[in-house]
Amino acid sequence: MASRTAASSVKRKNKHQKAGRRRKNRLARKSTQSVVELFAALGDPGQPAPRK
């Protein structure tokens, strides 16, 4: 049987790893622009691009 200290330290380690993974997933969720956002500055199709 494992000691309570060993069990709680493993629990803590897992919690830290999961927190890091959750943070990375949160950042990655909106890391790339959508097609609409990417091409919004180009204007409507068939029309000249808006001047900057």
RARAPE-V529474 format. One record per residue. N is the residue number from 0. SS is DSSP state (H for helix, E for strand, - for the rest). Layout:
n->(N,N)
ss->(SS,SS)
This chain:
n->(0,1,2,3,4,5,6,7,8,9,10,11,12,13,14,15,16,17,18,19,20,21,22,23,24,25,26,27,28,29,30,31,32,33,34,35,36,37,38,39,40,41,42,43,44,45,46,47,48,49,50,51)
ss->(-,-,-,H,H,H,H,H,H,H,H,H,H,H,H,H,H,H,H,H,H,H,H,H,H,H,H,H,H,-,-,-,-,-,H,H,H,H,-,H,H,H,-,-,-,-,-,-,-,-,-,-)
